[in-house]
Amino acid sequence: MQADGRIGVYMIGGRDGCSPVGLPDRLIGDMFNVFFEADETAIPQILQRNDPAKSRVFPYCLSERNGPGTFYLNYDPFTSSLLRPSTEFDITAWHASRDYQHAVTCRPVREIPVELRTLDSLHLLDDPAVAPPTVMVLDTQGTELAIMRGGWNLIAEHTMAIVTEAEFIRFYEGQPLFGDICAALEKLGFMFVDFTSGLHRADLHRAPLGLRSRSTVAYCDALFLRKPASISQPLHLAQLAFVSQLYAQMGYGFHCLDLLLKTDPQLTVIPAERAYRGFLLELDAARQAMPIVFAPGFKDLYPTFERSNERFDAAVTVETQIEHRDAEYAKIRARLAAQQADVVALLSSNDTPVEAVIRKYGLIYLAQACKDRRIAEMTEMLAELGVQVERQP
């Protein structure tokens, strides 16, 4: 079944049993969830919340090696980890109207012997019902990079998106930081594209109320997407195009789709039973019906190097620079006047063809994100140019 194009979502640290990727009903049949949880007492809850025909639950403590290890159960169990807490700083976060002091919450109260496993050693795909990891989500209190290294082969062959908790300061001894994760995933063909949660902040030292100013950026959830150049299978490129849309990376998703359409105009590489094949085809058709209006670029305002360089030429007065800018603005306004119908359509609160397809498939947040940015950028651009346009309802 692994060649059937399903979107495998692997949640590592999946204590609550909820999938980190919420697909609407129209697309939900394309997803297969795989959960990993080291705390065996949480397994019954995960099993209860998931259909065994569309998921698997594994009680493994994952790392970068096989063998014995020690799991530190902390005062706040949510901070429990294979790593000891760092004592370099008295890290304190303001949370729920009170101080969350990591020197207290991360204090180990019990050391539990565990058997460590690597993802690659589990041979999960020997079970044909298990979908490969298209998307991997990790939240394991400092061991995320170690787990990825233990699944390097699986990730390299199948994974198109990774969402991982990443820190900018060390909460645990020897914990890799955000930059370490970026460097490692870059070598594997991924690039950082966005923060999906955060940036969360904390103070490095606890101070009494009244003696605090700006806090420190502490941690985030970071989204990494695969680079198309690192992909060898057309189906994976199709999955990357789809997953990019799920994470509201529309431009990147269309770029991946364009690369695929050059050799497979009907997206036949995606099995016919997969709903996201229809979604991508309809999205491409809707894109062809969109008004084409480009915002002015740098060269529109500075059409020659001399014009660009005059910003730093003391011999060119501010008045001259304003005169040159106004002359270029006039050309831009004339271009937009010739596209008045398209400009009005892009200012409308009605759905564009692309937004209508996205909404039809139930991805409401993505349709709204597209609309909000469209209207905001059009409004800002026209205000800068001094153009008045009557909006449609």
C-alpha positions as CSV (number, residue, x, y, z in Angstrom):
1,M,0.0,0.0,0.0
2,Q,3.0,2.3,0.4
3,A,2.9,3.4,-3.3
4,D,-0.7,4.6,-3.0
5,G,0.3,8.2,-2.4
6,R,-1.0,8.5,1.2
7,I,0.4,11.4,3.3
8,G,2.1,9.8,6.3
9,V,2.2,12.0,9.4
10,Y,4.6,10.8,12.1
11,M,4.2,12.4,15.5
12,I,7.1,11.8,17.8
13,G,6.1,12.7,21.3
14,G,2.4,12.1,20.6
15,R,1.1,11.9,24.2
16,D,-2.3,13.4,23.5
17,G,-3.1,11.2,20.5
18,C,-4.1,14.1,18.3
19,S,-2.8,14.4,14.8
20,P,-0.6,17.5,14.3
21,V,-2.0,17.9,10.8
22,G,-5.7,18.6,10.7
23,L,-7.2,17.8,7.3
24,P,-10.8,18.5,6.5
25,D,-13.2,15.7,5.7
26,R,-12.7,16.0,1.9
27,L,-8.9,15.2,2.3
28,I,-8.8,13.2,5.5
29,G,-8.8,9.9,3.7
30,D,-5.4,10.7,2.3
31,M,-3.7,10.8,5.7
32,F,-2.1,8.0,7.8
33,N,-1.0,8.8,11.3
34,V,1.9,7.2,13.1
35,F,2.5,8.0,16.8
36,F,5.6,7.4,19.0
37,E,5.3,7.8,22.7
38,A,7.9,6.7,25.3
39,D,5.4,6.8,28.2
40,E,3.5,3.5,27.9
41,T,0.8,4.8,30.2
42,A,-0.2,7.2,27.5
43,I,-0.6,4.5,24.8
44,P,-4.2,3.5,25.6
45,Q,-5.4,7.1,25.2
46,I,-3.7,7.4,21.8
47,L,-5.2,4.1,20.7
48,Q,-8.6,5.2,21.8
49,R,-8.5,8.4,19.7
50,N,-7.3,6.9,16.5
51,D,-8.7,4.5,13.9
52,P,-6.4,1.5,13.7
53,A,-7.1,1.2,9.9
54,K,-5.6,4.7,9.5
55,S,-2.9,4.8,12.1
56,R,-0.2,3.0,14.1
57,V,0.9,3.6,17.7
58,F,4.4,2.6,18.8
59,P,5.6,2.6,22.5
60,Y,9.3,3.4,21.7
61,C,11.8,5.8,23.2
62,L,13.5,7.0,20.1
63,S,17.1,8.3,19.8
64,E,20.1,8.2,17.5
65,R,21.3,4.8,18.7
66,N,20.0,1.5,19.9
67,G,20.7,0.4,23.5
68,P,20.0,1.3,27.1
69,G,19.3,4.8,28.2
70,T,17.9,6.8,31.1
71,F,14.7,8.8,31.0
72,Y,14.5,11.7,33.5
73,L,11.0,12.1,34.8
74,N,10.7,15.7,35.9
75,Y,8.7,17.6,38.5
76,D,6.5,18.8,35.6
77,P,6.2,15.6,33.4
78,F,5.8,17.7,30.3
79,T,9.5,18.6,30.6
80,S,10.7,15.0,31.0
81,S,13.6,14.1,28.7
82,L,16.5,11.8,27.9
83,L,18.7,14.9,28.7
84,R,19.5,16.3,32.1
85,P,18.3,19.9,32.6
86,S,20.8,22.7,32.2
87,T,21.8,24.7,35.2
88,E,23.6,27.5,33.4
89,F,20.7,29.9,33.8
90,D,17.7,30.3,36.0
91,I,15.3,30.3,32.9
92,T,11.9,31.6,33.8
93,A,9.0,32.1,31.5
94,W,5.8,34.1,32.1
95,H,3.0,31.7,31.6
96,A,-0.7,31.7,32.7
97,S,-0.2,34.8,34.8
98,R,2.7,33.4,36.8
99,D,6.4,32.5,36.6
100,Y,7.2,29.1,35.1
101,Q,10.7,28.5,36.6
102,H,12.6,25.8,34.8
103,A,15.0,25.1,37.7
104,V,11.9,23.8,39.5
105,T,9.8,22.3,36.7
106,C,12.7,20.5,35.0
107,R,14.1,19.0,38.2
108,P,14.3,15.2,37.8
109,V,12.3,13.3,40.4
110,R,12.9,9.8,39.0
111,E,15.4,8.2,36.7
112,I,13.8,5.5,34.5
113,P,15.9,2.9,32.5
114,V,14.6,2.7,28.9
115,E,15.5,0.9,25.8
116,L,16.4,3.3,23.0
117,R,15.6,2.6,19.4
118,T,16.3,4.4,16.1
119,L,13.7,5.0,13.5
120,D,15.8,3.3,10.9
121,S,16.2,0.1,12.9
122,L,12.4,-0.4,13.3
123,H,11.8,-1.2,9.6
124,L,8.3,0.3,9.9
125,L,7.7,0.1,6.2
126,D,8.0,-3.7,6.2
127,D,4.3,-3.5,7.1
128,P,2.7,-2.5,3.8
129,A,-0.2,-0.8,5.6
130,V,2.1,1.8,7.2
131,A,2.5,4.9,5.1
132,P,6.0,6.5,4.8
133,P,6.7,9.7,6.7
134,T,5.7,12.5,4.4
135,V,5.5,14.9,7.3
136,M,7.4,14.4,10.6
137,V,6.6,16.4,13.8
138,L,8.9,16.2,16.8
139,D,8.4,17.4,20.3
140,T,10.7,15.5,22.7
141,Q,12.4,18.0,25.0
142,G,15.8,18.5,23.4
143,T,16.3,15.1,21.6
144,E,14.7,16.1,18.3
145,L,17.9,16.2,16.3
146,A,19.1,12.9,17.8
147,I,15.9,11.2,16.7
148,M,16.2,12.6,13.2
149,R,19.7,11.3,13.0
150,G,18.5,7.9,14.0
151,G,16.0,8.0,11.1
152,W,18.3,9.7,8.6
153,N,17.7,7.1,5.9
154,L,13.9,7.0,6.3
155,I,13.7,10.8,6.3
156,A,16.1,11.1,3.3
157,E,14.0,8.8,1.2
158,H,10.4,9.8,2.1
159,T,10.0,13.0,4.2
160,M,8.9,16.3,2.6
161,A,8.3,18.4,5.7
162,I,9.6,18.5,9.2
163,V,8.1,20.5,12.1
164,T,10.3,20.4,15.2
165,E,10.6,22.2,18.4
166,A,13.9,24.1,18.5
167,E,15.6,26.1,21.1
168,F,17.7,29.3,21.0
169,I,18.9,28.7,24.6
170,R,19.8,25.4,26.2
171,F,17.2,24.1,28.5
172,Y,19.0,20.7,28.7
173,E,22.6,19.7,28.9
174,G,24.1,19.2,25.4
175,Q,20.9,20.2,23.7
176,P,21.3,21.2,20.0
177,L,20.1,24.6,19.2
178,F,18.1,26.0,16.3
179,G,21.2,26.7,14.3
180,D,22.4,23.1,14.7
181,I,19.1,21.8,13.4
182,C,19.2,24.1,10.4
183,A,22.7,23.1,9.5
184,A,22.0,19.3,9.8
185,L,18.8,19.5,7.8
186,E,20.4,21.7,5.1
187,K,22.8,18.8,4.4
188,L,19.7,16.5,4.0
189,G,18.1,18.8,1.4
190,F,15.7,20.8,3.7
191,M,15.5,24.5,4.3
192,F,13.9,26.5,7.1
193,V,10.8,28.4,6.0
194,D,8.7,29.5,8.9
195,F,7.9,29.4,12.6
196,T,4.6,27.5,13.1
197,S,4.5,28.4,16.8
198,G,6.4,31.1,18.8
199,L,8.7,32.7,19.1
200,H,8.3,31.9,22.8
201,R,10.3,34.0,25.2
202,A,11.8,33.6,28.7
203,D,14.1,35.4,31.1
204,L,17.6,34.0,31.6
205,H,17.5,34.9,35.3
206,R,14.4,35.3,37.5
207,A,13.9,38.8,38.7
208,P,11.1,40.2,40.9
209,L,8.2,42.1,39.4
210,G,9.2,45.6,38.4
211,L,12.8,44.7,37.5
212,R,12.0,43.1,34.1
213,S,12.2,44.5,30.6
214,R,12.5,42.6,27.4
215,S,12.8,38.8,27.7
216,T,14.9,36.5,25.5
217,V,13.8,34.5,22.5
218,A,13.8,31.0,23.9
219,Y,12.2,28.4,21.6
220,C,9.9,27.8,18.7
221,D,8.3,25.2,16.5
222,A,10.1,25.4,13.2
223,L,9.0,24.3,9.7
224,F,11.5,22.8,7.3
225,L,10.5,21.9,3.7
226,R,12.4,19.8,1.3
227,K,14.2,21.4,-1.6
228,P,12.9,20.2,-5.0
229,A,16.5,19.7,-6.2
230,S,16.9,17.0,-3.6
231,I,13.9,15.0,-4.8
232,S,14.2,12.1,-7.2
233,Q,10.6,10.7,-7.3
234,P,7.8,12.7,-9.0
235,L,5.3,11.5,-6.4
236,H,7.4,13.1,-3.7
237,L,7.4,16.4,-5.6
238,A,3.6,16.2,-5.8
239,Q,3.4,15.5,-2.1
240,L,5.7,18.5,-1.4
241,A,3.4,20.7,-3.5
242,F,0.4,19.6,-1.5
243,V,2.1,19.8,2.0
244,S,3.4,23.2,1.2
245,Q,-0.2,24.4,0.7
246,L,-1.2,22.8,4.0
247,Y,1.4,25.0,5.8
248,A,0.3,28.1,3.9
249,Q,3.4,28.2,1.7
250,M,1.4,28.9,-1.4
251,G,4.2,30.3,-3.6
252,Y,6.5,27.4,-2.8
253,G,3.7,24.9,-3.4
254,F,3.0,26.4,-6.8
255,H,6.7,26.3,-7.7
256,C,6.8,22.6,-6.9
257,L,3.6,22.0,-8.9
258,D,5.1,23.9,-11.9
259,L,8.1,21.6,-11.9
260,L,5.9,18.5,-11.8
261,L,3.5,19.8,-14.5
262,K,6.3,20.1,-17.0
263,T,6.5,16.3,-17.3
264,D,3.1,15.2,-15.9
265,P,0.4,17.7,-16.9
266,Q,-2.4,15.5,-15.4
267,L,-0.5,14.6,-12.3
268,T,-0.9,10.9,-13.1
269,V,1.9,10.1,-10.6
270,I,-0.6,10.7,-7.8
271,P,-3.0,7.7,-7.6
272,A,-6.5,8.5,-8.7
273,E,-8.0,7.7,-5.3
274,R,-6.1,10.4,-3.6
275,A,-8.2,13.5,-3.1
276,Y,-5.2,15.8,-3.1
277,R,-4.7,15.0,-6.8
278,G,-8.0,16.7,-7.6
279,F,-7.1,19.5,-5.3
280,L,-3.9,20.3,-7.0
281,L,-5.4,20.0,-10.5
282,E,-8.3,22.3,-9.6
283,L,-5.9,24.7,-7.9
284,D,-3.8,24.9,-11.1
285,A,-6.9,25.5,-13.2
286,A,-8.1,28.2,-10.9
287,R,-4.7,29.8,-11.0
288,Q,-5.1,30.2,-14.8
289,A,-8.3,32.2,-14.2
290,M,-6.7,34.6,-11.8
291,P,-6.1,38.3,-12.7
292,I,-2.4,38.9,-13.2
293,V,-1.2,42.0,-11.5
294,F,2.3,42.4,-10.3
295,A,3.4,44.9,-7.6
296,P,6.0,47.3,-8.8
297,G,9.5,46.1,-8.2
298,F,12.8,47.7,-7.4
299,K,13.7,48.2,-11.1
300,D,10.3,50.0,-11.7
301,L,11.4,52.6,-9.3
302,Y,15.1,52.6,-10.2
303,P,15.2,51.6,-13.9
304,T,18.9,52.1,-14.2
305,F,22.0,51.6,-12.1
306,E,22.6,55.3,-12.1
307,R,19.1,55.9,-10.7
308,S,19.7,53.3,-8.0
309,N,23.1,54.8,-7.1
310,E,21.9,58.4,-7.0
311,R,20.4,57.6,-3.5
312,F,24.0,57.7,-2.2
313,D,25.3,60.6,-4.4
314,A,25.5,63.8,-2.3
315,A,25.4,65.8,-5.6
316,V,21.8,64.7,-6.2
317,T,19.4,66.6,-4.2
318,V,16.4,65.1,-2.3
319,E,14.1,67.2,-4.6
320,T,15.6,65.6,-7.7
321,Q,15.2,62.1,-6.2
322,I,11.6,62.8,-5.4
323,E,11.0,64.1,-8.9
324,H,12.5,60.9,-10.4
325,R,10.4,58.8,-8.0
326,D,7.2,60.7,-9.0
327,A,7.9,60.2,-12.7
328,E,8.2,56.4,-12.2
329,Y,5.1,56.3,-10.0
330,A,3.2,58.0,-12.8
331,K,4.2,55.1,-15.2
332,I,3.2,52.5,-12.6
333,R,-0.2,54.3,-12.1
334,A,-0.7,54.2,-15.9
335,R,0.0,50.5,-16.0
336,L,-2.4,49.8,-13.2
337,A,-5.1,52.0,-14.8
338,A,-5.0,49.8,-17.9
339,Q,-5.6,46.8,-15.5
340,Q,-8.4,48.5,-13.5
341,A,-10.8,45.6,-13.6
342,D,-8.1,43.2,-12.3
343,V,-7.1,45.7,-9.6
344,V,-10.7,46.0,-8.4
345,A,-11.1,42.2,-8.4
346,L,-8.0,41.8,-6.3
347,L,-9.3,44.3,-3.7
348,S,-12.6,42.6,-3.4
349,S,-13.6,40.6,-0.3
350,N,-15.1,38.0,-2.5
351,D,-13.1,34.8,-3.1
352,T,-10.7,34.7,-6.0
353,P,-10.8,31.5,-8.1
354,V,-7.9,30.1,-6.1
355,E,-9.4,31.0,-2.8
356,A,-12.7,29.4,-3.9
357,V,-11.0,26.0,-4.6
358,I,-9.1,26.1,-1.3
359,R,-12.3,26.8,0.6
360,K,-14.2,24.1,-1.4
361,Y,-11.7,21.5,0.0
362,G,-12.2,22.8,3.5
363,L,-8.8,24.5,4.0
364,I,-10.5,27.6,5.4
365,Y,-7.4,29.0,7.2
366,L,-5.4,28.9,4.0
367,A,-8.1,30.6,1.9
368,Q,-8.3,33.3,4.6
369,A,-4.6,33.7,4.8
370,C,-4.4,34.2,1.0
371,K,-7.3,36.7,1.0
372,D,-5.9,38.7,3.9
373,R,-2.5,39.1,2.3
374,R,-4.0,39.9,-1.1
375,I,-6.1,42.7,0.2
376,A,-3.4,44.0,2.6
377,E,-0.7,44.2,-0.1
378,M,-3.1,45.7,-2.7
379,T,-4.3,48.3,-0.2
380,E,-0.7,49.2,0.8
381,M,0.6,49.4,-2.7
382,L,-2.3,51.7,-4.0
383,A,-1.9,54.0,-0.9
384,E,1.8,54.4,-1.6
385,L,1.1,55.2,-5.3
386,G,-1.8,57.6,-4.4
387,V,-4.3,55.6,-6.3
388,Q,-8.0,55.7,-5.3
389,V,-10.0,52.6,-6.2
390,E,-13.7,51.9,-5.4
391,R,-13.9,48.5,-3.8
392,Q,-16.4,45.8,-4.7
393,P,-18.5,44.5,-1.8
